Amino acid sequence: MKARTGWRIRRLAAALLLAAQAQAAPPPSAGSDESGRSSLAITVTDGDSAHGIPCRVTVVDEHGSLAPLAIHPGSKLAARRGVAYTADGRVEIKLAPGRYTVYASRGFEFGVDQTTITLADGEAGTARLAIRREVPTDGLIACDTHVHTFTHSGHGDATVEERAVTLAGEGIELPIATDHDHLTDDLAAAADRMGVRAFFTPVVGDEVTTRVGHFNAFPLPTDRPAPSNQSTDWAEILRGIRSAPGERVVVLNHPRDLHGNFRPFAPEHFNPVTGEHKRGMKGVDALEVINSGAMQSDPMLPVRDWMALLNRGVRLTAVGSSDSHDVARHIVGQGRTYITGRDDDPARIDASSAARNLRAGQALVSLGLLAKITVDDRFQPGDLATGSSERVKVKVVVLGPAWTGVDRIELFANGRVIGAERFPAAMHPGEKYHFTKEIPRPPHDVSLVAVATGPGVTAPYWPIERPYQPTSPSFTPRVMAITNPVYVDGDNDGAWTSPLAYASAVIEREGIDPAKLLPALAAYDEAVAAQAASLCQAAGHDVRQGEFPGRLTKAHAAVRQGFAQFAAALAEAPSR
């Protein structure tokens, strides 16, 4: 009871602080407009249908700074300094006289339109803009697995009504309501009130906020209490989350972030080379590899952590989310997950089916780009690619709007780069680049993952925020796309075998004597070698001492690399 009470106290304190700030400053929807003597009526339409469309309107002054603006009280909008989300593409704002640039956007899938206008004192101006879909996503459900409101989380600034408008304005079709330790089904009612219910299917979830990590769980029934956040035992926490009947996805959130003096993937808990976790990952379905509200200084760090877990045999789906608590600063749906499924009617998406597909790995992670991968022209993420010939064909297609670019594609097998291309940033809309590579069929099973990156967005309509808990004073934003794995059945036995399972079989057959073990590992990659090193260490044979160092100097390169990587991880966590 103590932990839950403490969280309620923190929520109350946050609410009181926000209320005090609201009394001391103009309302966030009004900015700090000097007089609002001029006005601007803005209309945004879908360039293909000519109908009004939910969107984000961003207004900057002649210096490129977000402009103070005011809106009519009671408007069905979500507005902050320089930003107004509108449910129907129409918004009238008050501005001080001056020269402004107005942008219209609707998240990742749409293009951006802009216009510049000068308003004289007392002038009533108009601006008409049109945006078009530039990224085809048929059969892919745009999902944000981590969404908050001030109404129910007690921090941030987005009310539940404002959240409904921002979700529609950023093109999210399946938002998961994950307010801390709170189950809410009022996002649907808020969407009705704001006129945007046709644009998404809200799902009841919960960010189970414990002292030993944060777990998103969804879908959840509202006729039962929220899962308990009091235990410090992951197995007990996960049993509680799964105690309600029905489909369920459990996501480990921002594993590299420190909350309550606990970092899930700190070196004392987690080996980033082998994926070994002291608390175990059983019962976790997915991992946040992109959280646009809590970026990492090295954005690839969570991706490498996830691939290490795959090598450990932990079948986790990579997800992207925004973790947004705000209207404008951390953009809802900026980090997102595309789940395979029917999306022809966004208001009636089958959430249970989407949850099953997400758990099965039929999903793609997006932060300004979208990458698709196929193996042998038919196998996609989540599939076991069987029946390959001596050559395996891998195709990666990268998509995005004109305002993002891609300049690098990497192909990973068991976490190791086996192919990469760099090129001048492709900035055209739609299909930006395709990468095709034929590789020899590996003698053992591998997981294939594609990662595409490009220059980060700094434009005011979609800026990527700096890291939440930086580890470096410098940060170069990048847009990213990550596929979930296609599992290649290299040994043609009809099943996928993890590097850990291969390493276990080799040690069972050859023993831990390095004279026998190291040559036997030469038939595998460095991921299998690293798992073998871990098993040796766990059995009481320190791979940094005895015969191992000398024997390793003559071992196959992949074996040396795997053992060296494991030893380096041990050096970072001497207590492991």
N, C-alpha and C positions, 0 to 999 in steps of 0.2 A: 504493500500500500504506500510505503514511503516514497518509492520512485515515482509512481503515478501522481502522488500529491505534489512532489517537487516539480514535476513537469507542468502541472496546472498552475502552480505559483509562478513559474517562469512565463507561461502564456499570459497570465494576468498582468505581470510586470511589463511585458512587451506591449500589451494593449494600453496600459496606463501611459507608457512612454509615448506611444504613437498618438494618443489622444492629446497629451501635453504638447507634442510637436505641432499637431494640427491647430491648436489654439494659438500657438506662437507664430505661425506662418500661414500664408494663403493656402486654401485647399489645393491638393495636388492637381486637381482637374483644371484649376485656374492658372497655375504657374504663378508668376509675379508680375503680371501685366500692369503696366503703368496706368493706363486709362482705358484701353480697349476702344479707342476712338474710331478705329477702322474695322471693317468686317470682311470676311472672305467666305463665300459659299462654294464648297467643293463637292463635285460629283465624280464618282469613280464607277466605271462600268466594266463589265467583262467584254473585252474587245471582240470576242467571237459572237456573243449573243446580244450585246448592247444593253443588257440588263444590269441593274445595280448589283453589287457584289460585296460581301463582307470583306473588309480589308483594313490595313493600317495606313494612316496618313501621317507623314512625318514632315514637319515644317522647320526649316533652319533659316537663320538670318544671313546677311551678306558675309558674315565672318565664318559661316559654317556651323554655328552653335545652335542648339535646340532653342527655338523661340518661345518666349512666354506667350501663352494663349489662354483664352477663356471660352467656355461653352455655356449654352443655356442650361440653367439648373433643371434637372429632371430628364435630360436627354438620354436616349438609349445608346449611350456611348461609354467608352472607357478612355479617359483622357488624362494625360500628364504633360509636363513641360515639353512642348514640341511634338507631342504624339497624341493622336486620337484614333481609336479603333471604332469603326462604324459597322453596324449590322447590315446596312443596305447600300453602302457606298455614298451616303450623303452626310455631310457635316457642315455646320456653319460655325465659324470661330471668330472671336474678336481678337484683334491684334493692334499693336501700336503702329503708327505709320512707318513705312520702311520697305526695303527690298527683300523678298523671300524666295526660297526655292521650296517647292512642294513635291514630295514623293508619294506615290501610291504603290503599295506592295501587298502581297498575300502569301508570305512565307516562301518556302523553298520551291514549290512547284510552279510558281508564276513569275512572270517578268516584272520589271519595275518601269513605271512611267514617271516623268517629272516635268515640271514647268516652273518658270520663274515669273514672278509678278511683283510689281511695285505698287504700293498702296499709299495714296495721299491721305492727309489728315481728314478723317470723316468719310472716306470713300468706301463704297460697298462693291467689292470686286467679286469675280467668279473665276473658277478654275475647273476645267473638265479634263479628266484623265481616263485612260483605258489601259487595262492590263490583260494579258493573255496567258493561258496555260503554256508553259514551255517544257515541262518535264512530264512525259507520259507515265502514269502509275496505275494503269488499269490492272486489277487483280492484286493490288497491293494496298493494304489498309494503313493509312498514316496514323501512327499511335505515339502518344507521349505517355510513357509509363510512370511519370513522376511529376504530379501537378498539385500545387498548393493554393490556398486562399488565406487571406488575412481573417476572413470570417470564421474559419474553423481551426487554423493553425496558430493564430494569435501573433504572427509576425509577417513581414512583407507589407504590401499595401493593396492587393487586389481583392475586392469583395467578390462574393460568389457570382453576382450579376456581371461585374466587370470581367471576371474570368471567362464567363460564357461568351462574351463578345470577343475577347482576345483569342480564344480557341478557334472560333469561326473565322476571325480575321487573319489567322496564321495557317488555316487549312488543315487543322487536326481533326481527323474523323473518329478516332477512338481515344478520348482522353481518360486517363485513370485518375480519379480523385484520391489522392494519397495524403490527406491532411494527417498530421501527427496524432496517432492513437485516437482517431476519431472516424467514425463511419458516417458518411453523409450521402444521401440520395437526392439532395435538393439542387444539384447542378442541372438536372433535367428541368425542374420547375423554373429555375433561374433562366435557362435557355428559352423556355416558353415565354417568360415575361419580357425578355430582350429581343424576341423575334428571330432566334437563330437555331431553334431546335432541329430544323431540317438539315443542318450541316454536320451533325455529329451524334454519336451514341455514347453518352456518358456511362462510365463503369465505376461502381463503388469499390474502392480499395482502401488501404491503410498503410501509412509508413509506421511500422511498429518500431518505436524509438526507444531502444534499450541502452543500457550502459555499456554494451559490448557490440555495438553496431546497429545500423538501421536497415530494416528489411521491408521492402514493399510487397504487399500481398493483394491479389485480386483474381477474379471477382470475389466479393465477400457479401454474405447476406446481412441485411440490416435488422433482422429480428433476433440477432444474437449480440452479445457484448463484443466490443473490439478485442482482438487478441491481447493477452497480457504482455506488458513490457517489463515485468519485474525480474524475470530470471536472468542470470548471467551464463546459463548453459545453453549453447546454441541448439542442441538436440531438443531440449525442453521447449525453447522458444518456437522452434519449427513445428513440433508436435501440436502446440497450442494454435499456431496459425492454420494448420491443416485439420483441426478438429471439426470444423464446420463442413458439412457435405458439399459436394459439387466440385466443378473444375477449379483449379487454383494454380496460380503462378507465384513463385516467391523469388524476388530479386534481391541480391545483396547490393546495397547502394554504396556509391562513392567509397570504395574499399581502401583508398589511399588517404582519405581525409581523417583528421583527428576530431573526435567528438567525445566529450566527457572523459578526456584523458585516455581514450582507446582508439587505436588505428587498426582496423581489421587486418590489413596487409603490412603491418610493421614487421621488421626483420625477426623479432622474437616470436612471431606467430606464423610467419609465412616464408617459404623458400621460393623466390621468384624464378628459379631455374627449374626446379622439379615440380612446382605446384603443390608441394606438401604443406598442409595447414594443420596446426596443432589441434584446432577445434573441430576439424572435419567439415566437409562441405555437403554431406549427405542431407538431402531435403531442400537444397537450394537449386532452383531451376535456371536462374539467369544471373548475369553479372553486368553492372553498368560499366561499359568501356568508354562511353562518352557521356558526360554530364555537363551540358553547356553552362549551367549555373555554378559549377564547381570544377572548372578546368584544371588540368595539371600543367606545370611548367613544361614537362615533357609529355605531350598528349598521347604518345605511343606507350607510355609506361603501363596503363591499365590494359592495353591490348596485349602487350607481352605477358603480363600476369595471367590473363585469360588463356592465352595459348599454352602457357606452362601448366595450367589446370587441365586443359584438354590432354596434354601429354601424360598427366597423372591418371587419366581415365575418367575424369569428372566431366560428364556431358552437360555443359553449361551453355545456354544461348547468350550470345552477346547482345546487349540492348543499348540504345541511346535514349537520352531523356533531357529535359530542360531543368527540372527541379525548380521551376519558376514559382516564386511567391509574389511576383510583382506584375504590374501592368506593362511597364516599358523598359526597365533596366535589364533584367534577365528575361529574354523573350521566350514566351511559352512556345514549345514545339521547335525551338531552334535545333537542339539535339532531339532526334526522333528515331523511331523504329518503324520500318515498313514490314508488316506481317502479311504473308500470303493469305488471301481470302477475298471474298466478294465485297466490293466497295461501291457497287453501282447505286445503292441507296444508303448514304452515310447515316441516316437517321435510324436505320434498322439493321445494323451490323450484328451478327451473331457473336456475342462476346465469348461464349463458351468455346465455340469453334476457333475463334482467334487465339484464345488461351492455349488450346491444344496445339495449334500450329506453332505458336511461339515456343512452347516447351520442346517441340520437335525440331527446333532450329530452323524453321522455315521463315526466316526473317533477315532483314538487311538493316544496317545501322547507318544513319545519315547525319552529317553536320555540313550542309551546303553542297554535298555531292551524293550521288547514289551509284553504287557499283553492283553489277550483276555478274555472277559467275556460273558457267556451265562446264561440265566435264563430258567429253565424248558426245557433245551436242544434245544431251538429254538429262544428265544428272545435275541437280541444283542443290542449294544449301539445305542441309538436313538429310540428304540422300546418301545411301551407300552405293558408290559407283562400282559395279561388278562387271565382269566379262570383258575387261579391257584387253586390247591386243598388246603387242610389244611396245606400242607408242600410245601415250595418253594425250588427248587433245584438250587443252584448257583455254577457254575464251572468257575474257573479262570485258564488259562494256560499262563505260562510265557516262552518267547523265547528269545534267544540271541546267540551271537557268543561265542566261547570258551574263548575269552579274556575279557568277562564281566561275573559277577556272580550275583546271587540273593540270599538273605538270609532272606528276610522278605516279607510277603504278608499281606495286610490289606483289609478288606471289610468294606465299609462305607454305612450306611443307613441314608439319610438326614444329612450327615456330621458327624455322630457318628460311631465309630468303633464298629462293631457287631461281628467281627471275625478276628483273626490274627494268623499267624503262623511264628515262627522263626526257623531257621535251619542252619546248616553249609553251607557256600556259595557254590551253585551249579555252577561249572565252565565248564561243558560240553556244546558242541554246540547244537543248535536246541531247542527242548523242554526241558527246564531246570527243571520245576516243575509244578505240577498241584494241585490245591486246590479245593476241593469240599465240600460244606457245605449245609446242609438242615436247613432251618429256618422256624419257624411257619409263616404262611401267616400273615403279619401285619394287624391289624384291620383298618388301614388307609393307604393311598398311601405313598410310599417312593421312593426315587431315590437311586439306588445301584451303587456304584463306587468302582472299585478295584485299589489299588496302590501297586506296587511291587518295592522294592529297593534292592540295593546291594553295595558292596564296590566300591568306585570311581576309575576311571582309571587315573593313573599317568604316564603310559608309553608314550614315546615321540611321538608315532604315533597318539595318541588320548587323550591328557591330558585335563581334565576338568579344566577350568580356575577358579581362585578365584573370589569371588563376585565383581561386578562392583562398587557397593556402599555398602560396608560392614557395618553391624551393630554390628559386634563382631570381635575381633582380631583373633579368631580361626575359622577355616573352615575345615570341614571334607567332602570331595567330596563324592557324592553318585551317582550311576546310578539309573535311575527311569523309571517306566512305569506307565501310568495313563490311565484308560479307561474313555470314556464318559459314562453317566448314562444309565442304563436300568431303565425305569420308571415302577414300580410295582403297578398295580391297586389293592391295598389291599382291598378296600371297594367294589370291583366288580361292579362299576357303569359305566364301559366302557370309563372312562376318567381319566386323572391324575389331582389330586388336590394338590396344593402346601401347605406347612405348613402355609404360610401366609393366604391362603384362608380358611384353617381349623380354624385357630385362629379367623379370622373375623367372621366366622359362629357361633363359640361358643360365642363370645362377643355379637353378634347380638341377640342370643337366651337367654343368661344368664345375660348380662350386665357386668359392670365393678366392681361390688361389690365383693371383694375378697372372701367373705363367700360362694358365689355361683360359681364364676368363677374358683377358684383354684380346687375345687373338680371335676368340669366338665372337666378340662384339664387333669385329671389323665388318661383319655382314650387315650391320645396321647403321643408323645415322647417329648424330651427336645427342639427339633427344633420348634415344634408348640408352646410350652410354651414360648420360647424366642420371637417369633413373637407376641404372646399375650401381653407379657410385653411391647413390642415396641408400640403396639396399645394403651395400657393403658397410657403409657407415653405421646404419641402424643395427647391423649384426655385430658391431664392436670392432670392425677393422677400419681404422682411420686411413683413408685413401691418400692422405698427405704424408704418411710415414711408412716405414717398413719397406717392402719390396715394390710397392706401387710406384713411387716417383721414378725409380730406375727403369722399371718395365715400361712405363708410359712414354719414355723418350723414344722407344722403338715401336710404339703402337701405331695403329692407323690414325690418320689425322683427325677423323671424326671422333674417334675414341678419346684422343688427347684433349680435343676441344670440350667434349662433354664432361670429362673429369675435371678439367681446369675451371669450367664454368661453375660446377658444383662446389669446388674448393673455394672459389671466390665468394660464393654466397655464404659459405660457412664462416669465412673471415668477417663478414658483415654482421653475423649473429653468433658470436662465440658461445652464447649460452644455450644454443639449440642442441 
